[in-house]
Amino acid sequence: MDLETKKAVTADLARRLGEAQTLYLTDFTGLSVKAITDLRARFRAQGVDFVVAKNTLLRRAVDGLDLPDISEHLQGPTGIVLGTEDPVSPARTLKEFARDHEDRPTVKVAIVEQRALEPSEVKRLADLPSMDQLLGGIAGSMTAPVAGIVGALAAVIRDIAYMVEEVARTREAE
């Protein structure tokens, strides 16, 4: 690459890194082009990008950003997962993909909410429920008391109706 191309690639990479809420640096050694294409397609379906970048350009792109120091992880082939919303989905995708492809790619480091995470922490993150599941659980917890109140009121109304019916029967019998 000539110098102008390197500058343009570095600027674009810095912009994308700055916009990302979640970054996963991976080592994709041993994966075929077909497997990487499959991984990219899985990420794309979630609105997540997977970019392969030269470590020197990545080092320059990260230099001006407010991110933890990741320079020690910039060795060997580096694939970058750029997530903008849910940090759990990309971690889960990496875990599921690695299970089907001999534990590849491996996570070098992740940055979630400006905090560096080790690979073991990324595995725990992948085991968390998704944002939709968490929101569904919260909504269910919020509606459960309402459903209980509705059930209790229905039981009271049913009991009152039963009492009125019994009073009517006893008056008819008299």
TORKOL-4160 file (C-alpha; in steps of 0.2 Angstrom, whole numbers, padded with zeros to 4 digits, m for minus):
174
<pt num="1" X="0000" Y="0000" Z="0000"/>
<pt num="2" X="0006" Y="0017" Z="m0004"/>
<pt num="3" X="0006" Y="0031" Z="0010"/>
<pt num="4" X="m0010" Y="0039" Z="0005"/>
<pt num="5" X="m0019" Y="0023" Z="0005"/>
<pt num="6" X="m0012" Y="0018" Z="0022"/>
<pt num="7" X="m0018" Y="0035" Z="0029"/>
<pt num="8" X="m0035" Y="0033" Z="0022"/>
<pt num="9" X="m0037" Y="0015" Z="0029"/>
<pt num="10" X="m0031" Y="0021" Z="0046"/>
<pt num="11" X="m0043" Y="0035" Z="0047"/>
<pt num="12" X="m0057" Y="0024" Z="0042"/>
<pt num="13" X="m0052" Y="0011" Z="0054"/>
<pt num="14" X="m0050" Y="0024" Z="0068"/>
<pt num="15" X="m0068" Y="0031" Z="0064"/>
<pt num="16" X="m0075" Y="0013" Z="0065"/>
<pt num="17" X="m0066" Y="0009" Z="0081"/>
<pt num="18" X="m0072" Y="0025" Z="0088"/>
<pt num="19" X="m0090" Y="0022" Z="0084"/>
<pt num="20" X="m0090" Y="0004" Z="0091"/>
<pt num="21" X="m0097" Y="0000" Z="0108"/>
<pt num="22" X="m0089" Y="m0017" Z="0108"/>
<pt num="23" X="m0072" Y="m0023" Z="0101"/>
<pt num="24" X="m0066" Y="m0041" Z="0100"/>
<pt num="25" X="m0048" Y="m0044" Z="0094"/>
<pt num="26" X="m0047" Y="m0061" Z="0087"/>
<pt num="27" X="m0033" Y="m0073" Z="0080"/>
<pt num="28" X="m0041" Y="m0081" Z="0065"/>
<pt num="29" X="m0026" Y="m0092" Z="0061"/>
<pt num="30" X="m0031" Y="m0109" Z="0053"/>
<pt num="31" X="m0047" Y="m0103" Z="0047"/>
<pt num="32" X="m0050" Y="m0105" Z="0028"/>
<pt num="33" X="m0057" Y="m0091" Z="0017"/>
<pt num="34" X="m0074" Y="m0100" Z="0017"/>
<pt num="35" X="m0075" Y="m0101" Z="0036"/>
<pt num="36" X="m0070" Y="m0082" Z="0038"/>
<pt num="37" X="m0084" Y="m0078" Z="0025"/>
<pt num="38" X="m0096" Y="m0088" Z="0035"/>
<pt num="39" X="m0091" Y="m0079" Z="0051"/>
<pt num="40" X="m0093" Y="m0062" Z="0042"/>
<pt num="41" X="m0110" Y="m0067" Z="0036"/>
<pt num="42" X="m0116" Y="m0072" Z="0054"/>
<pt num="43" X="m0109" Y="m0056" Z="0061"/>
<pt num="44" X="m0117" Y="m0046" Z="0046"/>
<pt num="45" X="m0134" Y="m0054" Z="0051"/>
<pt num="46" X="m0133" Y="m0046" Z="0068"/>
<pt num="47" X="m0127" Y="m0029" Z="0062"/>
<pt num="48" X="m0109" Y="m0032" Z="0067"/>
<pt num="49" X="m0093" Y="m0030" Z="0057"/>
<pt num="50" X="m0078" Y="m0041" Z="0056"/>
<pt num="51" X="m0063" Y="m0033" Z="0049"/>
<pt num="52" X="m0045" Y="m0039" Z="0046"/>
<pt num="53" X="m0032" Y="m0026" Z="0048"/>
<pt num="54" X="m0013" Y="m0025" Z="0048"/>
<pt num="55" X="m0007" Y="m0023" Z="0066"/>
<pt num="56" X="0003" Y="m0007" Z="0062"/>
<pt num="57" X="m0012" Y="0001" Z="0055"/>
<pt num="58" X="m0023" Y="m0004" Z="0069"/>
<pt num="59" X="m0010" Y="0002" Z="0081"/>
<pt num="60" X="m0010" Y="0019" Z="0073"/>
<pt num="61" X="m0029" Y="0020" Z="0072"/>
<pt num="62" X="m0031" Y="0016" Z="0091"/>
<pt num="63" X="m0017" Y="0028" Z="0096"/>
<pt num="64" X="m0029" Y="0043" Z="0095"/>
<pt num="65" X="m0044" Y="0035" Z="0103"/>
<pt num="66" X="m0049" Y="0034" Z="0121"/>
<pt num="67" X="m0047" Y="0015" Z="0123"/>
<pt num="68" X="m0037" Y="0004" Z="0135"/>
<pt num="69" X="m0019" Y="m0001" Z="0129"/>
<pt num="70" X="m0021" Y="m0016" Z="0117"/>
<pt num="71" X="m0004" Y="m0015" Z="0109"/>
<pt num="72" X="0002" Y="m0031" Z="0118"/>
<pt num="73" X="m0012" Y="m0041" Z="0108"/>
<pt num="74" X="m0007" Y="m0034" Z="0091"/>
<pt num="75" X="0004" Y="m0049" Z="0086"/>
<pt num="76" X="0000" Y="m0061" Z="0072"/>
<pt num="77" X="m0016" Y="m0061" Z="0062"/>
<pt num="78" X="m0029" Y="m0049" Z="0069"/>
<pt num="79" X="m0048" Y="m0049" Z="0065"/>
<pt num="80" X="m0058" Y="m0036" Z="0074"/>
<pt num="81" X="m0076" Y="m0038" Z="0078"/>
<pt num="82" X="m0085" Y="m0021" Z="0079"/>
<pt num="83" X="m0101" Y="m0021" Z="0088"/>
<pt num="84" X="m0112" Y="m0006" Z="0091"/>
<pt num="85" X="m0126" Y="m0012" Z="0102"/>
<pt num="86" X="m0127" Y="m0028" Z="0112"/>
<pt num="87" X="m0110" Y="m0035" Z="0118"/>
<pt num="88" X="m0117" Y="m0052" Z="0121"/>
<pt num="89" X="m0122" Y="m0057" Z="0103"/>
<pt num="90" X="m0105" Y="m0055" Z="0095"/>
<pt num="91" X="m0097" Y="m0065" Z="0110"/>
<pt num="92" X="m0110" Y="m0079" Z="0108"/>
<pt num="93" X="m0107" Y="m0079" Z="0089"/>
<pt num="94" X="m0088" Y="m0081" Z="0092"/>
<pt num="95" X="m0091" Y="m0095" Z="0104"/>
<pt num="96" X="m0103" Y="m0105" Z="0093"/>
<pt num="97" X="m0093" Y="m0102" Z="0078"/>
<pt num="98" X="m0077" Y="m0108" Z="0087"/>
<pt num="99" X="m0086" Y="m0124" Z="0094"/>
<pt num="100" X="m0089" Y="m0129" Z="0075"/>
<pt num="101" X="m0072" Y="m0124" Z="0069"/>
<pt num="102" X="m0059" Y="m0132" Z="0081"/>
<pt num="103" X="m0059" Y="m0117" Z="0094"/>
<pt num="104" X="m0055" Y="m0104" Z="0080"/>
<pt num="105" X="m0055" Y="m0090" Z="0080"/>
<pt num="106" X="m0048" Y="m0086" Z="0097"/>
<pt num="107" X="m0051" Y="m0070" Z="0107"/>
<pt num="108" X="m0035" Y="m0060" Z="0111"/>
<pt num="109" X="m0044" Y="m0047" Z="0120"/>
<pt num="110" X="m0061" Y="m0038" Z="0121"/>
<pt num="111" X="m0066" Y="m0020" Z="0125"/>
<pt num="112" X="m0083" Y="m0018" Z="0132"/>
<pt num="113" X="m0088" Y="0000" Z="0138"/>
<pt num="114" X="m0070" Y="0006" Z="0138"/>
<pt num="115" X="m0065" Y="m0009" Z="0148"/>
<pt num="116" X="m0053" Y="m0023" Z="0143"/>
<pt num="117" X="m0059" Y="m0040" Z="0145"/>
<pt num="118" X="m0048" Y="m0056" Z="0145"/>
<pt num="119" X="m0054" Y="m0071" Z="0134"/>
<pt num="120" X="m0061" Y="m0080" Z="0150"/>
<pt num="121" X="m0072" Y="m0065" Z="0153"/>
<pt num="122" X="m0078" Y="m0065" Z="0135"/>
<pt num="123" X="m0083" Y="m0083" Z="0137"/>
<pt num="124" X="m0093" Y="m0079" Z="0153"/>
<pt num="125" X="m0101" Y="m0064" Z="0143"/>
<pt num="126" X="m0106" Y="m0076" Z="0129"/>
<pt num="127" X="m0115" Y="m0087" Z="0142"/>
<pt num="128" X="m0126" Y="m0072" Z="0147"/>
<pt num="129" X="m0144" Y="m0070" Z="0141"/>
<pt num="130" X="m0146" Y="m0059" Z="0126"/>
<pt num="131" X="m0153" Y="m0041" Z="0128"/>
<pt num="132" X="m0170" Y="m0047" Z="0122"/>
<pt num="133" X="m0171" Y="m0061" Z="0134"/>
<pt num="134" X="m0166" Y="m0049" Z="0148"/>
<pt num="135" X="m0180" Y="m0037" Z="0143"/>
<pt num="136" X="m0192" Y="m0051" Z="0141"/>
<pt num="137" X="m0188" Y="m0057" Z="0159"/>
<pt num="138" X="m0190" Y="m0039" Z="0166"/>
<pt num="139" X="m0207" Y="m0037" Z="0157"/>
<pt num="140" X="m0213" Y="m0054" Z="0164"/>
<pt num="141" X="m0208" Y="m0049" Z="0181"/>
<pt num="142" X="m0217" Y="m0033" Z="0180"/>
<pt num="143" X="m0233" Y="m0041" Z="0173"/>
<pt num="144" X="m0233" Y="m0055" Z="0186"/>
<pt num="145" X="m0240" Y="m0044" Z="0200"/>
<pt num="146" X="m0253" Y="m0036" Z="0189"/>
<pt num="147" X="m0259" Y="m0054" Z="0184"/>
<pt num="148" X="m0259" Y="m0059" Z="0202"/>
<pt num="149" X="m0270" Y="m0044" Z="0207"/>
<pt num="150" X="m0282" Y="m0048" Z="0192"/>
<pt num="151" X="m0283" Y="m0065" Z="0198"/>
<pt num="152" X="m0287" Y="m0060" Z="0216"/>
<pt num="153" X="m0300" Y="m0048" Z="0210"/>
<pt num="154" X="m0308" Y="m0061" Z="0199"/>
<pt num="155" X="m0308" Y="m0073" Z="0214"/>
<pt num="156" X="m0317" Y="m0059" Z="0225"/>
<pt num="157" X="m0330" Y="m0056" Z="0212"/>
<pt num="158" X="m0333" Y="m0074" Z="0210"/>
<pt num="159" X="m0335" Y="m0076" Z="0229"/>
<pt num="160" X="m0347" Y="m0062" Z="0229"/>
<pt num="161" X="m0357" Y="m0069" Z="0215"/>
<pt num="162" X="m0357" Y="m0086" Z="0224"/>
<pt num="163" X="m0363" Y="m0078" Z="0240"/>
<pt num="164" X="m0377" Y="m0068" Z="0231"/>
<pt num="165" X="m0383" Y="m0084" Z="0223"/>
<pt num="166" X="m0383" Y="m0093" Z="0240"/>
<pt num="167" X="m0393" Y="m0079" Z="0248"/>
<pt num="168" X="m0405" Y="m0080" Z="0233"/>
<pt num="169" X="m0407" Y="m0099" Z="0235"/>
<pt num="170" X="m0410" Y="m0097" Z="0254"/>
<pt num="171" X="m0423" Y="m0084" Z="0251"/>
<pt num="172" X="m0432" Y="m0095" Z="0238"/>
<pt num="173" X="m0432" Y="m0109" Z="0250"/>
<pt num="174" X="m0440" Y="m0099" Z="0264"/>
